[in-house]
């Protein structure tokens, strides 16, 4: 449920304090540190002027190409002042970013110290079905909907070695 932003902000400190008192606070912080990888080392690679030029105030964030990214990111951004700056990158990110930004994905192979992950495209990625069949009783099969081309050797290897043998 959405509330006007100005009604939420007074509750932010209270909400954060409740989190600090949780028994699993250290575990939560390890998860936060995984999702938010902004490190001081990376902030030395650019200056504040660069970041302010590339960023936008949260309150002036235009609608992204896919509206779902905009609405899902605003679900979190509404807790903060409209004058705070950020760089919101919609879609899948297949590169390292030179400036700190917020995105729904980042490369696994690199350090990615400038991308903070945010749960965007929630409807697509986080739908859970109420399933009465226990996992142990399910068939040992899978449906693969991904695209495969010769350029994508990792997917091609995966399908050849894990899917095709069962069909031969």
Helices and strands as residue ranges (DSSP letters): H 5-20, H 25-35, H 40-43, H 48-54, E 56-57, G 58-60, H 67-77, E 85-86, E 88-89, E 101-103, E 115-117, H 122-125, G 135-137, H 153-159, I 160-164, H 165-167
